[in-house]
Structures are given as structure tokens and as C-alpha cells.
Amino acid sequence: MKQITKSAALIAAASGVVFGLVTPLTASATGAPAPLKWTKCEGDGLDPRQECATVSVPMDYADPGGPKIDIAVSRLRSENPSARRGALLMIPGGPGGDSLAHPSDKGKLMPREVRDAYDLVGFSPRGNAPSTPVSCEVDSGDLSATSLLPWPAPDGSVTGNMAMGRRLGDACARNGGELMRHITTLNNARDVDSIRAALGERKLSAWGVSYGTYVGAAYTELFPQRTDRIVLDSSDNPDPVQAERAWLRAFEVGVEDNFPEFAKWASRPGNPDRIAGTPDRVRSRFLALAARLDREPIPWPGANPAELNGNVLRQTMLNSLYDPDDYPVPAKLMRAAESGTLPAAPPRPPESALQNYLAVGAATICNDVAWPKSAAVYEKGVAESRAKYPLTAGMPRNALPCTAWPWQPREAPLRVTDRGPSNVLMIQNERDVATPLSGALQLREALGRRAVMVTVNSTGHDAYLENGNACGDAAVSRYLVTGKRPGQDLYCE
């Protein structure tokens, strides 16, 4: 779930917050951490050297002596202890993602010098299984492919989205438990510091990706003197007034930045999945087919929803723009829809995983900030968006469950500043569907002298070691190993 208004948060004395100022409730408030008990990790495809442990943290950092929750962590030790600098924590995207497998799968992509310099550490953020998990136990229909992002009705109506928000809010209040109230970006950052303390590190290096850049930025604000080398990869807009809504709205720009690349691919001669002869024709054909499917959905047994409608096609297109390797997926679906013969329904994650993902995502975006409650706000935004950005049909300005969330934010929203060590390296693809360059530039401006930004002429979500390029990868690896950043913001052709 890509995320979403930041208005003034409810200030509670118990939260340790003064209006506009976040008090860093530190991990040290809980006393010296117990030594971690490392065991072999469960799971397929992992490096056999990867080990796992559990860190106990306060559910509520304002009450460090109160109930505790578990945070699952993983580790691959430095391959050359004599060259070891410290620990590199991989902060996952989401909210709702985890990085437990990252030491193995991303570690193998790293240059040997980086693997020598660090213990690579992953974790499952609070609320995510196998850490202490949460679930709202919503109806299966609310876990459909077009429910996790708020696609409006074919006519642009938000009535169904508002009703879904009420259902999810009620379900989370009924089934989510007390932990649901304490899943926030700021608490995720405090958990990062608890992990640092449990690892026995005086300072921590981190590599945050997507939503993880927001957690990473929060960590640099709360605990600036405990940061070593910080890499923020594919950054969110940190607008302190409406960060999460700005993240959702980013899909308007992100899709428009990326669809032309898909259209060039889909019009290339010799492409077996070619859709049309020119990029403009690919776009018009996509829009026409989505509109037709709005009016005349095609039954799709086994899918959720059990039909191919316009929004399912749009969601399939959006998913593919995260990685150009996935371009054939919407192209094949378009060709199948036009022929009237659909393939087998795509596999879906286990329902328990979707329930967990939805609960963590909703809790984070709704507890971080207060959202407008009025349908009129979203009706106006959806109408404007549909007119200006037809590919996303109004979804990026629609309502998520926060419109009927049962709890108010307990802390003022995060404000990223230029105060603190100058130890941040940002890396950003020029064309990113989920975290577009325009939003990353807002974070770059907010960090000021603390950051240097590397922009790469690449397409897709995630830059370092994924959809980026050799120039950008080298800049990040050099920084992690030597501490040397480019002398100024860099563009990699």
C-alpha cells in the first residue's frame, strides 16, 4: 500500500510530545538490552550463514515499562572481520514490507567490499509477521486487487471507498488489538534504535528503500548522533502536512513518468507482445480498453474480484511499471481482453499475508496523521485527477481507511529538517512509478546540507542494485565502504 494528510496531530501528554516537537523516546529508556540469541533462519533460498533473532521493544515508548512486542531480525556477518566497520540495517518499503531475506538476496548483489565492511541486518517492522503481528480480519472482498489502493467507481464515485473505510475502521477497532494504535513511522524509527542497541553498535548505518526512506529520515531526526552512513533509495515526499496523502498522489506523476517507457516497448517492431504501432496509439488503446471494461467487465473465475474490469487493468498496468521486466504482463492481458479469452487468474498471496499487510499499512498511514473525514474532499480531488491524469482514473486522490479510523494520531507529524550530521546519500531513478523524482527532490530540499543526491537515468522502482545503473551503484557502494560522497549532487546518464 503506498501511503497517504498530515494535519495537526492530537497532542497527548502521555505520548511525550509537545506541539510541533517530537521528543526522542530512546531505546536506552528501556535499560540495557539483553544479548541476542541467534539461531539458523527458517525459509527457502537463504544464504546458509544467515541467522535470526528477536529483539524485545516497548509497544508504547511513552510507557517503556509496559507491554513488550517482538521484532524479528536477521543477520549476515561481515565476510572479513578485519575490514568490518559496523552494521548496515536494511529498512524495507511498504508500510507492510519486511527485509528479513535482504541480507541473503540483496547481499549477493553487493560488491565484496560492502559485504566485508558490514554485518548486513534485516528486520520485520512492528506489526509485520513474524514479528508480533496484527490483523483486522476484514472480509475477503476487501482484500481484492483493486481494494488495497483506492480505485473509485467507474463513474468516479467515492461512495464505495468511504463505505469500505468504515468497514475497515470498524474491523480494525474490533480485531486489531492495542498494538494497532502504536504502529507509526516514529515508532518504527525508535525500533530501529532498539535494534541498534541490541546489536551493541554505538552508531548504525542504514539503507532505506521507498517507505523505508521515511523511516530512515525519521531515524536521522530522532537520533542524529547515532547515525553513521545513511542511504535513502527511492524517496518519498516528506511533506509534514500531508506526507501520506502526497505519497498516494505521487502515483499520478509516477504513472505519467513511466507509461511512455511502457508505450515505447509495447510499440516496438518485433516485440511478440506488441500492442500498437506507435507509443501514442498504445496509450489511446489502453484508455479505450479500460473504459470498455468499466462498462463491460469480463468474468474471471478465481480472481479477486472475479472479473477483469477497468480498474483491474489499471492496477495491473501500475504494478508492471515498478519494473520494466514486467511490461509483458499488462500487454498480454490487454491482448487477451481484446480477444475475449482470459488466462488463468494470477496467483494471490495467502489471505493471512494480505490481512497482515493491510492492517500494518492502514495503521501506519492513519496513525501518522489525521485525514479529512468529508467525502466532498475526495470527490473534488478525484474529479480533478481524472480530468488531468486519465491513466490513474482518480485513484491517487481518493479515500483510504483513515477517513473512518477509530483512533486519533498521538504525536505531531514528522518534520524532516537540515539539522544534523551531513551523512545522507540519496539515490533516485529518474522514472519511478511509486516514488517519483519530484517527491524525492522535496526530501532533498528538506535535508539541505545534510544530503547529497544521485539521480540516475533509469526506469523502475528501487535504484541501488536493482533498476539503477552502474554509475549510481558505484556511488552508493563507494560511500558505504569509504564514506566518500560525490562533491555535489550527481546525475548519472
C-alpha positions in Angstrom: 0.0 0.0 0.0 1.5 3.2 -1.0 0.6 5.7 1.5 -1.0 8.9 2.5 -2.9 14.2 5.2 -0.8 15.5 7.5 -2.9 17.9 9.6 -2.2 18.8 13.2 -1.9 15.7 15.3 -3.8 15.2 18.6 -1.3 16.0 21.4 -1.4 13.7 24.4 0.7 14.3 27.4 1.4 10.6 27.7 2.9 10.5 24.2 5.9 12.6 25.3 5.2 15.2 22.6 4.9 18.9 22.7 3.1 20.6 19.8 5.4 20.6 16.7 8.2 18.9 18.5 8.8 15.2 18.7 10.6 14.0 21.8 13.0 11.2 21.0 11.8 8.5 23.4 15.0 6.5 23.1 15.7 2.8 23.3 18.0 3.5 26.3 14.9 4.3 28.3 14.2 0.6 28.4 17.6 -0.2 30.0 20.5 -2.3 28.7 19.2 -4.8 26.0 19.5 -8.5 26.6 22.1 -10.3 24.4 20.5 -11.5 21.2 20.2 -15.3 20.8 21.0 -16.0 17.2 19.7 -19.2 15.5 19.5 -20.5 12.0 16.8 -18.7 9.9 13.8 -20.6 8.5 12.9 -20.2 4.9 14.0 -21.3 1.4 16.7 -19.7 -0.7 18.6 -18.0 2.1 22.3 -17.9 2.5 23.1 -20.8 4.9 25.1 -18.3 7.0 22.1 -16.1 7.7 21.0 -16.2 11.3 17.9 -14.8 13.0 17.0 -13.4 16.5 14.3 -11.5 18.2 14.5 -8.0 19.8 12.0 -7.1 22.5 10.8 -3.5 22.4 8.1 -1.5 24.2 4.7 -1.5 22.5 4.5 2.1 23.6 7.7 4.0 24.0 6.0 6.5 26.3 5.5 3.6 28.7 8.8 1.7 28.5 7.9 -0.5 31.4 4.6 -1.6 29.9 3.8 -4.4 27.4 6.6 -5.6 25.1 6.4 -6.8 21.5 8.9 -8.8 19.4 10.8 -7.5 16.4 12.3 -10.3 14.2 15.8 -9.5 12.9 18.2 -11.3 10.6 21.9 -11.0 10.0 24.8 -12.0 7.7 28.1 -11.3 9.4 30.9 -9.4 7.7 32.9 -11.6 5.4 36.1 -10.0 6.6 36.1 -9.1 10.3 39.3 -7.2 10.0 37.6 -4.8 7.5 34.3 -4.6 9.4 33.0 -1.1 10.1 29.7 -1.9 11.8 26.1 -2.9 10.9 24.1 -1.9 7.9 20.4 -2.1 8.6 18.2 -2.6 5.5 14.9 -0.7 6.1 12.1 -2.1 4.0 9.4 -0.4 2.0 5.7 -0.6 2.5 4.5 0.1 5.0 3.8 -3.6 5.3 7.1 -4.9 3.9 10.0 -6.6 5.7 13.7 -7.1 4.9 14.4 -10.4 6.7 15.6 -12.0 3.5 17.5 -9.0 2.3 20.9 -9.9 3.8 20.8 -13.0 1.6 19.1 -11.8 -1.6 20.4 -8.2 -1.7 23.6 -9.1 -0.1 24.6 -11.3 -3.1 24.2 -8.3 -5.4 26.6 -6.2 -3.3 30.3 -5.7 -4.1 32.5 -7.8 -1.8 33.9 -4.6 -0.2 30.5 -3.7 1.1 29.9 -7.2 2.5 33.3 -7.0 4.2 32.5 -3.6 5.7 29.2 -4.5 7.4 27.1 -7.1 9.1 24.0 -7.0 6.8 20.9 -6.8 9.0 17.2 -7.1 8.1 14.1 -6.9 10.2 10.3 -7.3 10.2 8.9 -3.9 11.4 6.4 -3.8 14.2 3.1 -5.4 13.4 4.5 -7.5 10.5 4.7 -11.2 10.9 6.9 -12.9 12.0 7.3 -10.0 14.5 4.3 -9.6 16.8 1.6 -9.4 14.1 -1.6 -7.5 13.7 -4.7 -8.3 11.6 -8.0 -6.6 11.2 -9.7 -9.7 9.8 -11.5 -7.8 7.1 -13.8 -9.6 4.6 -12.0 -11.3 1.7 -13.6 -8.9 -0.8 -11.8 -6.0 0.8 -8.5 -7.7 0.0 -9.1 -7.6 -3.7 -6.6 -6.5 -6.3 -8.4 -3.1 -6.6 -9.1 -2.6 -2.8 -5.6 -2.2 -1.4 -5.3 1.0 -3.5 -8.5 3.2 -3.5 -9.7 2.9 -7.1 -13.0 4.8 -7.4 -16.1 3.5 -9.2 -16.2 3.7 -13.0 -18.1 6.9 -12.8 -15.7 8.5 -10.3 -17.9 8.0 -7.3 -16.1 7.6 -3.9 -19.2 6.3 -2.1 -17.9 2.8 -2.1 -14.5 3.8 -0.9 -16.0 5.7 2.0 -18.1 2.7 2.9 -15.0 0.5 2.7 -13.2 2.9 5.1 -16.0 2.5 7.6 -15.9 -1.3 7.3 -12.1 -1.4 7.7 -12.1 1.1 10.6 -14.7 -1.0 12.5 -12.8 -4.2 11.8 -9.5 -2.8 13.0 -11.1 -1.5 16.2 -12.8 -4.8 16.8 -10.0 -7.2 15.9 -6.7 -5.3 15.7 -5.7 -5.1 19.4 -3.8 -2.5 21.3 -0.7 -2.8 19.1 -2.7 -1.2 16.2 -2.6 2.1 18.0 1.2 2.1 18.2 2.2 1.3 14.7 3.7 4.6 13.4 6.7 5.8 11.4 8.2 7.4 14.5 7.8 4.2 16.5 9.4 2.3 13.6 12.4 4.7 13.9 12.5 4.1 17.6 12.5 0.3 16.9 15.5 0.9 14.6 17.3 2.4 17.5 16.3 -0.5 19.7 17.8 -2.8 17.1 21.0 -0.8 17.1 21.3 -1.1 20.9 20.6 -4.8 20.8 23.3 -5.3 18.2 25.7 -3.5 20.5 26.5 -0.8 18.0 27.3 2.7 19.0 26.3 4.0 15.6 24.2 2.5 12.9 24.4 2.7 9.1 21.2 2.1 7.2 19.9 1.6 3.7 16.2 2.6 3.5 14.1 1.9 0.4 10.8 3.5 -0.6 8.7 3.9 2.6 11.9 2.9 4.3 13.4 6.3 3.3 10.7 8.0 5.5 11.7 5.7 8.4 15.3 6.4 7.7 14.7 10.1 7.7 12.8 9.8 10.9 15.7 8.0 12.5 18.1 10.8 11.4 15.8 13.3 13.1 15.2 11.4 16.4 18.7 10.0 16.8 21.1 12.1 14.6 24.2 11.3 16.7 23.6 7.6 16.4 23.7 7.5 12.6 26.8 6.5 10.7 26.3 6.3 6.9 22.7 6.6 5.7 21.5 5.7 2.2 17.9 6.8 1.2 16.9 5.0 -2.0 13.7 5.9 -3.9 12.5 8.6 -1.6 9.0 9.6 -0.5 7.8 13.2 -0.4 8.3 14.2 3.3 5.7 17.0 3.3 4.9 17.3 7.1 1.4 18.4 6.4 0.2 15.7 4.1 3.0 13.2 3.6 1.0 10.1 3.3 -1.6 11.7 1.0 1.2 13.1 -1.0 2.6 9.6 -1.4 -0.6 8.3 -2.8 -1.0 11.3 -5.0 2.5 10.6 -6.3 1.1 7.8 -8.5 -0.4 10.4 -10.8 3.0 11.7 -11.7 4.8 8.4 -11.4 2.5 6.7 -13.9 2.8 9.6 -16.3 6.6 9.5 -16.0 6.7 5.8 -16.7 3.9 4.9 -19.0 5.8 6.4 -22.0 8.5 3.8 -21.4 6.0 1.0 -21.5 4.4 2.5 -24.6 7.7 2.6 -26.4 8.3 -1.0 -25.5 4.8 -2.1 -26.5 5.1 -0.4 -29.9 8.5 -1.8 -30.8 8.6 -3.8 -34.0 9.4 -7.5 -33.4 8.0 -7.4 -29.9 5.8 -10.6 -29.6 3.6 -8.6 -27.1 3.4 -5.5 -29.3 0.1 -3.7 -28.8 0.2 -0.9 -31.4 2.5 0.7 -34.0 3.2 3.9 -32.0 3.5 4.9 -28.3 0.6 7.3 -28.7 -1.5 4.5 -30.1 -0.6 2.3 -27.1 -1.9 4.9 -24.8 -5.1 5.5 -26.6 -5.7 1.8 -26.9 -5.1 1.3 -23.2 -7.5 4.1 -22.2 -10.2 2.8 -24.6 -9.9 -0.8 -23.3 -10.0 0.3 -19.7 -13.2 2.4 -20.4 -14.8 -0.5 -22.2 -14.0 -2.8 -19.3 -15.5 -0.2 -16.9 -18.8 -0.7 -18.9 -18.5 -4.4 -19.7 -16.3 -6.4 -17.3 -15.2 -9.9 -18.4 -15.8 -12.7 -15.9 -12.5 -14.0 -14.5 -13.1 -17.1 -12.3 -10.6 -17.5 -9.5 -9.6 -13.9 -9.4 -10.4 -11.3 -6.7 -12.5 -9.6 -7.9 -13.8 -12.4 -10.1 -13.8 -10.2 -13.2 -11.5 -8.2 -15.4 -12.8 -4.6 -15.1 -11.2 -1.3 -15.9 -9.6 -0.9 -12.5 -8.1 -4.3 -12.5 -6.5 -3.5 -15.9 -5.3 -0.2 -14.5 -3.9 -1.9 -11.4 -2.1 -4.5 -13.5 -0.6 -1.7 -15.5 0.6 0.2 -12.4 2.1 -2.9 -10.9 4.1 -3.6 -14.1 5.6 -0.1 -14.0 7.6 -0.9 -10.9 10.0 -3.0 -13.0 10.3 -2.9 -16.9 10.8 -6.7 -16.8 7.1 -6.9 -16.0 5.9 -5.0 -19.1 4.7 -8.2 -20.8 2.1 -8.8 -18.0 -0.3 -5.9 -18.9 0.4 -6.3 -22.6 -0.6 -9.9 -22.6 -3.7 -9.1 -20.5 -4.7 -6.3 -23.0 -4.4 -8.7 -25.9 -6.3 -11.4 -24.1 -9.1 -9.0 -23.1 -9.5 -7.8 -26.7 -9.8 -11.4 -27.8 -12.2 -12.2 -25.1 -10.2 -15.2 -23.8 -8.5 -14.5 -20.4 -5.6 -16.5 -19.0 -5.9 -18.3 -15.7 -6.3 -16.0 -12.7 -3.0 -14.8 -11.4 -1.8 -16.4 -8.1 -2.5 -14.4 -4.9 -0.6 -14.3 -1.7 -2.1 -16.2 1.2 -5.0 -14.4 2.8 -3.2 -14.2 6.1 -0.4 -12.3 4.5 -2.8 -9.9 2.8 -4.6 -9.3 6.1 -1.3 -8.5 7.9 -0.2 -6.2 5.1 -3.4 -4.3 5.0 -3.5 -3.9 8.8 0.1 -2.6 9.1 -0.3 -0.3 6.1 -3.6 1.1 7.4 -2.3 1.5 10.9 0.8 3.4 9.8 -0.8 5.8 7.4 -3.8 6.5 9.7 -1.8 6.8 13.0 0.8 9.1 11.5 -1.6 11.8 10.6 -5.3 12.8 10.6 -7.2 12.5 7.3 -10.2 14.5 6.2 -13.4 12.8 7.0 -15.6 14.5 4.4 -16.5 12.7 1.2 -16.6 16.1 -0.6 -12.8 16.5 -0.2 -12.2 13.2 -2.1 -15.0 13.8 -4.6 -13.3 17.1 -5.6 -9.8 15.6 -5.7 -10.9 12.5 -7.7 -12.7 14.6 -10.3 -9.7 16.9 -10.8 -7.3 13.9 -11.0 -9.5 12.0 -13.5 -9.5 15.0 -15.8 -5.8 15.7 -15.7 -4.4 12.2 -15.2 -6.7 9.7 -17.0 -4.4 6.7 -16.7 -4.9 6.6 -12.9 -8.7 7.4 -13.1 -8.7 9.4 -9.8 -7.2 6.7 -7.5 -4.3 8.8 -6.2 -6.6 11.4 -4.6 -9.2 9.0 -3.2 -10.1 8.0 0.3 -8.2 5.3 2.3 -9.4 3.7 5.6 -8.2 6.7 7.5 -11.4 8.6 6.8 -13.1 6.4 9.5 -10.1 5.4 11.6 -11.1 4.8 15.2 -8.1 6.5 16.8 -6.5 9.9 16.5 -2.8 10.4 15.9 -0.9 10.6 19.2 2.1 12.6 18.0 2.8 15.6 15.8 3.8 14.5 12.3 7.5 14.1 11.4 9.2 17.2 10.1 12.4 16.5 8.2 15.0 19.3 8.7 18.5 20.2 7.7 19.8 20.0 11.3 22.1 17.1 12.0 25.2 15.3 10.6 25.9 15.6 6.9 25.9 11.8 6.3 23.0 11.1 3.9 23.3 9.9 0.4 20.1 9.8 -1.7 19.8 7.8 -4.9 16.9 8.1 -7.2 15.7 6.8 -10.5 14.6 9.5 -12.9 11.4 7.5 -13.7 9.9 5.8 -10.7 6.2 5.0 -10.6 5.8 4.9 -6.8 8.3 7.5 -5.6 8.8 9.9 -8.5 11.7 12.2 -8.8 9.5 15.2 -7.9 8.9 13.9 -4.4 12.5 12.9 -3.8 13.5 16.4 -4.7 11.3 17.6 -1.9 13.2 15.4 0.6 16.5 16.6 -0.9 15.4 20.2 -0.2 14.3 19.4 3.3 17.6 17.7 4.2 19.6 20.6 2.8 23.4 20.4 3.6 22.9 17.0 5.3 22.4 15.2 1.9 23.9 14.7 -1.5 21.6 13.2 -4.2 22.5 10.9 -7.1 19.9 10.8 -9.8 20.2 8.1 -12.4 18.8 7.9 -15.9 16.8 4.7 -15.2 13.3 3.4 -15.1 11.6 1.5 -12.3 11.2 1.5 -8.5 14.3 1.0 -6.3 17.7 2.2 -7.6 20.7 0.7 -5.8 21.5 -2.7 -7.2 18.0 -3.1 -8.8 16.7 -0.8 -11.6 19.5 1.8 -11.4 22.8 1.9 -13.3 26.5 1.2 -12.8 27.3 4.9 -12.1 24.7 5.1 -9.3 25.6 1.7 -7.9 29.2 2.7 -7.7 28.4 6.0 -5.9 26.5 4.2 -3.2 29.0 1.3 -2.8 31.9 3.8 -2.6 30.0 5.8 0.1 29.2 2.7 2.2 32.8 1.5 2.0 34.8 4.7 2.2 32.4 7.4 3.5 33.1 9.5 0.4 30.1 11.0 -1.3 30.1 13.0 -4.6 31.2 16.5 -4.0 27.8 17.8 -5.2 24.5 16.4 -6.5 25.2 14.0 -9.3 23.4 12.9 -12.5 24.3 9.5 -13.9 23.5 9.2 -17.6 
